[in-house]
Amino acid sequence: MAINILSDRINQLSVSQTLAMAAKARELKTLGKDIISLSLGEPDFNTPDFIKEAAKKAIDENWSTYPPVDGYPELKQAIVKKFQRDNGLNYQLQNIVVSTGAKQSLYNIAQVMLNEGDEVILPAPYWVSYFEIIKMAGGIPVEVPTNVEAEFKITPDQLEAAITPKTKMMWFSSPCNPSGSVYSKEELTALAAILEKHPNIYVVSDEIYEHITFSGTFCSIASIPGMFERTITVNGVAKAYAMTGWRIGYIGASEEIAKACTKLQGQVTSGANSIAQRATITALEADPSEIKYMVEAFHKRRDLVIDLINDIPGMKVNVPEGAFYAFPDVSYYFGKVMRGKLISDADDLAMYLLEEANVATVTGIAFGNAHCIRMSYATSEQLLIEAFKRIKEVLIES
């Protein structure tokens, strides 16, 4: 009998569905399939030239030795100024930790704050990795469901109903991956009023898409009175600055939490890439207007994609106010047989679109909503038009 050499921890860990679908799409492309991928959350723009020039300069200046575990002081100072400029948050250097992407920032937080059995409230839909990162730390994810009619936002009553004596944290993203929903200041204030009754609950606010908003209403929950000390603000440069491969994320948190994250990181990865850190200083010191052209392109694509989805019978979608995703409810198709294939759920529909329309999407089940699929519009208008033409053809003819 074969001996299982792997740990229970890794055997119980789910594969990232966004990465799995991207890998499947790449595999089909190598077989000659004309696949259009709407699966990955990655801008199709190149990193701006002024940031690339900063990286080249850093190489020439020999920034090639180990950086401080929690980030170069100059980068941390740039992050402090960015928080003040964009979010009205007064963090200091000791509150900042730079990591290898916002995903590592989230992992650090879970590992240093959660004990076995601690509950973490997750407004659903949520980013796919939250659930597994929390589980790995011994936490228990508590999903709070929403729907397209509510624009995928939880209400104060739902939040209050989800709180138990075991609740330690709430994690959420705004703008949201996968729904693109953005909580207004008024909505965050209402949620904060509930949390005020429970002073031991901490909030992780994932703001990686903050600059990709279309209504100008973005607000950091840490800026709401009473929330600063109990919020861990997570951000990075991957999405807004088209720097996904540079792998730089960061947090603003209380000194105790920041020190704990630095302690953990010192035993795992140490400091993030030195050249990427130097380039990030330049990115964050620049006025956000430098990336306005990308935001305008995403806004235009958003409008295009919503029109294309609304032209497909049976799909229901809200108008996302940020990020670069649409998250249509596709439950109309559940139970139908299309081209001889029974569509039982969002998994089946996502696979059907991949195999029959050659379009890669991601099942909403991975994000905590079984009625939806996620579609990224971080690609050209030409490809978006072709993708939805194919989707419509294989759904309507069946």
C-alpha positions in Angstrom: 0.0 0.0 0.0 1.3 3.4 -1.0 2.3 5.7 1.8 1.0 9.3 1.7 4.2 11.3 1.9 2.4 14.7 1.8 1.0 16.6 4.8 -2.7 16.7 5.6 -2.3 20.5 5.3 -1.4 20.4 1.6 -3.8 17.6 0.8 -6.7 19.6 2.2 -5.7 22.8 0.3 -7.7 23.5 -2.9 -6.0 24.5 -6.1 -6.6 28.2 -7.1 -9.4 28.0 -9.6 -8.3 31.2 -11.4 -4.8 29.8 -12.0 -6.2 26.3 -12.8 -8.5 27.7 -15.6 -5.6 29.8 -16.9 -3.5 26.7 -17.1 -6.2 24.8 -18.9 -6.6 27.6 -21.4 -2.8 27.6 -22.0 -2.9 23.9 -22.5 -5.6 24.1 -25.1 -3.8 26.9 -26.9 -0.7 24.6 -27.2 -3.0 22.1 -28.9 -4.0 24.6 -31.5 -7.2 25.8 -30.0 -8.1 29.5 -30.5 -8.8 30.3 -26.9 -9.8 33.7 -25.6 -9.0 34.0 -21.9 -11.3 36.0 -19.7 -10.0 34.1 -16.7 -7.0 35.9 -15.3 -7.1 39.2 -13.3 -4.1 40.7 -15.1 -4.0 44.1 -16.9 -3.1 43.7 -20.6 -1.0 46.9 -20.4 2.7 47.0 -20.1 4.3 48.5 -17.0 4.6 52.3 -17.6 8.0 53.3 -19.0 8.9 55.6 -16.1 8.6 52.7 -13.7 10.7 50.5 -15.9 13.4 53.2 -16.1 13.5 53.3 -12.3 14.2 49.6 -12.2 17.0 49.9 -14.7 18.5 52.7 -12.7 18.3 50.5 -9.6 20.2 47.8 -11.3 22.9 50.2 -12.5 23.2 51.5 -8.9 23.7 48.0 -7.6 20.6 47.6 -5.4 21.4 43.9 -5.4 21.9 42.9 -1.8 19.4 41.7 0.8 16.8 44.4 1.5 15.4 44.9 5.0 12.8 42.2 5.8 9.9 44.7 6.0 11.0 46.8 3.0 13.4 49.7 2.3 12.8 52.7 4.5 12.4 54.9 1.3 9.7 52.6 0.0 7.9 52.5 3.3 8.0 56.3 3.4 6.5 56.4 -0.1 3.8 54.1 1.1 3.1 56.3 4.2 2.7 59.3 1.9 0.5 57.4 -0.5 -1.8 56.4 2.3 -2.0 60.0 3.4 -2.5 61.3 -0.1 -5.0 58.8 -1.4 -6.8 57.5 1.7 -6.4 60.0 4.5 -4.7 57.4 6.6 -1.9 58.4 9.0 0.4 55.4 9.1 4.0 55.7 10.2 7.0 53.7 9.1 6.6 51.1 11.9 3.1 50.4 10.6 4.2 49.3 7.1 5.4 45.9 5.9 6.3 45.2 2.3 5.9 41.7 1.0 6.2 39.6 -2.1 2.8 40.5 -3.5 -0.5 41.3 -1.6 -1.2 37.6 -1.5 1.8 37.1 0.8 0.6 40.1 2.9 -2.7 38.3 3.4 -1.0 35.0 4.2 1.2 36.8 6.8 -1.9 38.4 8.4 -3.7 35.1 8.7 -0.7 33.3 10.2 0.0 35.9 12.8 -3.6 36.7 13.9 -5.6 33.5 13.7 -5.8 30.6 16.1 -7.5 27.3 15.6 -11.2 27.8 15.5 -11.2 31.5 15.0 -14.0 32.6 12.7 -13.5 35.0 9.8 -16.5 36.6 8.1 -16.2 36.6 4.3 -18.8 38.6 2.4 -19.4 36.4 -0.6 -18.4 36.6 -3.4 -14.8 37.0 -2.2 -11.4 36.6 -3.8 -10.7 33.0 -4.3 -7.6 32.7 -2.1 -9.1 34.2 1.1 -10.9 31.0 2.0 -7.8 28.7 1.7 -5.4 31.2 3.3 -7.8 31.4 6.3 -8.1 27.6 6.5 -4.4 27.1 6.4 -4.1 29.3 9.5 -6.7 27.2 11.3 -9.4 29.7 10.9 -13.0 29.0 9.9 -14.3 31.0 7.0 -17.9 32.2 7.6 -19.6 33.1 4.3 -22.2 35.8 4.1 -24.1 35.4 0.8 -25.1 38.3 -1.4 -26.6 38.4 -4.9 -26.7 40.5 -8.1 -29.8 42.3 -7.0 -27.9 43.6 -3.9 -24.9 44.5 -6.1 -23.0 41.8 -4.2 -22.7 43.9 -1.0 -23.6 42.8 2.5 -25.9 44.8 4.8 -25.3 45.7 8.4 -28.0 43.3 9.5 -26.2 40.4 7.6 -22.9 41.4 9.3 -24.5 41.4 12.7 -26.2 38.1 12.2 -22.8 36.5 11.2 -21.0 37.6 14.3 -20.5 35.0 17.1 -18.3 34.8 20.2 -15.7 33.1 18.0 -15.5 35.9 15.3 -12.0 37.3 15.1 -11.9 39.1 11.8 -13.8 40.2 8.6 -12.0 40.1 5.2 -13.3 41.9 2.2 -12.2 43.7 -1.0 -13.5 47.0 -2.4 -13.4 47.3 -5.3 -14.3 43.7 -5.1 -12.7 40.8 -7.0 -14.8 39.2 -8.5 -17.9 41.4 -8.6 -16.4 44.9 -9.2 -18.6 46.3 -6.5 -17.4 49.3 -4.5 -18.7 50.1 -1.0 -19.5 53.7 -0.5 -18.4 55.7 2.5 -22.0 55.6 3.8 -22.2 51.8 3.4 -18.8 51.4 5.2 -20.0 53.7 8.0 -23.0 51.5 8.5 -20.9 48.4 8.7 -18.5 50.1 11.1 -21.4 50.9 13.4 -22.0 47.2 13.8 -18.3 46.5 14.3 -18.2 49.2 17.0 -20.3 46.9 19.2 -17.6 44.3 18.9 -14.3 45.9 19.6 -12.3 42.7 19.3 -13.1 42.1 15.7 -10.4 43.1 13.2 -10.9 44.0 9.5 -8.7 43.1 6.6 -9.5 45.7 3.8 -8.0 44.5 0.5 -7.7 47.7 -1.6 -5.6 46.4 -4.5 -8.0 47.8 -7.1 -8.6 51.2 -5.4 -7.3 53.2 -8.4 -9.5 51.3 -10.9 -12.8 52.9 -10.0 -15.3 54.5 -12.3 -17.5 56.6 -10.0 -14.9 58.3 -7.8 -16.5 57.0 -4.6 -13.7 54.9 -3.3 -13.2 55.0 0.5 -10.9 53.1 2.9 -12.8 51.6 5.8 -9.8 52.5 8.0 -10.7 56.2 7.5 -14.1 55.7 9.2 -14.0 56.9 12.8 -13.1 54.1 15.2 -11.8 51.8 12.5 -8.2 52.8 12.0 -6.6 50.8 14.8 -8.6 47.6 14.1 -8.1 47.6 10.3 -5.3 46.1 8.3 -5.1 47.8 5.0 -3.7 45.7 2.2 -2.6 47.1 -1.1 0.0 46.7 -3.8 1.1 47.8 -7.3 0.1 44.8 -9.4 -3.3 45.9 -10.8 -3.3 49.7 -11.0 0.3 50.0 -12.3 0.3 46.8 -14.5 3.0 45.3 -12.3 1.6 41.8 -11.7 5.0 40.1 -12.2 6.9 42.5 -10.0 5.4 41.0 -6.9 5.1 43.9 -4.5 2.4 44.2 -1.9 2.2 46.0 1.4 0.1 46.5 4.5 -0.7 49.3 6.9 -1.4 48.0 10.4 -0.9 48.5 14.1 2.7 48.3 15.2 2.1 45.0 17.0 0.6 43.3 13.9 3.3 44.8 11.6 6.1 43.5 13.8 4.5 40.1 13.9 4.2 40.0 10.0 7.9 41.0 9.8 8.9 38.3 12.2 7.1 35.7 10.2 8.4 37.0 6.9 11.9 36.9 8.2 11.6 33.1 8.5 9.9 32.5 5.2 11.0 34.8 2.4 12.8 37.7 4.0 12.6 41.0 2.0 10.8 41.4 -1.3 12.8 41.8 -4.5 15.2 44.7 -4.2 14.9 46.0 -7.8 11.1 45.8 -7.7 11.0 47.7 -4.4 13.1 50.5 -5.9 10.8 50.7 -8.9 7.8 50.8 -6.6 9.1 53.9 -4.9 8.8 55.7 -8.2 5.4 54.2 -9.0 3.9 55.3 -5.7 5.5 58.8 -5.7 3.9 59.5 -9.1 0.6 61.2 -9.3 -2.2 58.7 -9.9 -3.1 60.6 -13.0 -0.1 58.9 -14.6 -2.2 55.7 -14.9 -5.5 57.4 -15.8 -5.2 56.1 -19.4 -5.5 52.5 -18.1 -8.5 53.3 -15.9 -10.2 55.0 -18.8 -9.7 52.0 -21.0 -11.1 49.7 -18.3 -14.1 52.0 -17.9 -14.8 51.8 -21.7 -14.5 48.1 -21.7 -16.8 47.8 -18.7 -19.5 49.6 -20.6 -19.0 47.4 -23.6 -19.0 44.1 -21.6 -22.2 45.0 -19.7 -23.9 45.7 -23.0 -22.7 42.4 -24.4 -23.8 40.5 -21.4 -27.2 42.1 -21.3 -27.7 41.0 -24.9 -27.4 37.4 -23.9 -30.8 36.0 -22.7 -30.8 34.6 -19.2 -27.7 36.4 -17.9 -28.2 38.9 -15.1 -25.4 41.3 -14.2 -24.9 44.4 -12.1 -22.9 47.4 -13.3 -19.5 47.1 -11.5 -18.0 50.3 -10.3 -14.4 49.2 -10.2 -11.8 46.5 -10.9 -12.0 44.8 -14.3 -14.5 42.0 -13.8 -18.1 41.2 -14.6 -19.8 38.6 -12.4 -23.1 37.6 -14.1 -25.7 35.4 -12.6 -26.0 32.4 -15.0 -28.3 30.2 -13.0 -30.9 30.5 -15.8 -28.9 27.8 -17.7 -28.7 25.3 -14.8 -30.6 22.1 -15.5 -30.5 22.7 -19.3 -28.9 20.3 -21.8 -26.7 22.1 -24.3 -25.0 20.2 -27.2 -25.6 17.0 -25.3 -24.1 18.3 -22.0 -26.1 18.8 -18.8 -25.3 22.1 -17.2 -25.8 21.5 -13.5 -23.9 24.4 -12.0 -21.4 27.2 -12.7 -18.6 24.7 -12.9 -20.3 23.0 -15.8 -21.1 26.2 -17.6 -17.6 27.5 -17.3 -16.2 24.3 -18.7 -18.9 24.3 -21.5 -17.9 27.8 -22.6 -14.2 26.7 -22.6 -14.8 23.5 -24.6 -17.6 24.8 -27.0 -16.9 28.5 -27.3 -13.2 28.4 -26.7 -13.6 31.1 -24.0 -12.1 30.7 -20.6 -14.0 32.1 -17.6 -13.9 31.1 -13.9 -16.7 29.5 -12.0 -18.3 31.6 -9.3 -18.2 28.6 -6.9 -14.5 29.4 -6.4 -15.5 32.8 -5.1 -18.3 31.7 -2.8 -21.2 32.2 -5.2 -22.6 29.2 -7.0 -24.9 31.1 -9.4 -22.2 33.2 -11.2 -19.1 33.1 -13.3 -16.3 35.6 -13.4 -15.3 37.3 -16.6 -12.3 39.5 -16.8 -12.3 42.4 -19.3 -8.6 43.1 -18.9 -8.2 42.4 -22.6 -8.8 44.3 -25.9 -12.2 45.4 -27.1 -11.7 43.3 -30.2 -11.2 40.1 -28.2 -14.1 41.0 -25.9 -16.5 41.4 -28.8 -15.3 38.1 -30.3 -15.5 36.3 -27.0 -19.1 37.3 -26.3 -20.1 36.6 -29.9 -18.9 33.0 -29.3 -20.6 32.8 -25.9 -23.9 34.0 -27.2 -23.8 31.5 -30.1 -23.2 28.4 -27.9 -25.8 29.5 -25.4 -28.6 30.6 -27.7 -28.5 27.8 -30.2 -28.7 25.2 -27.6 
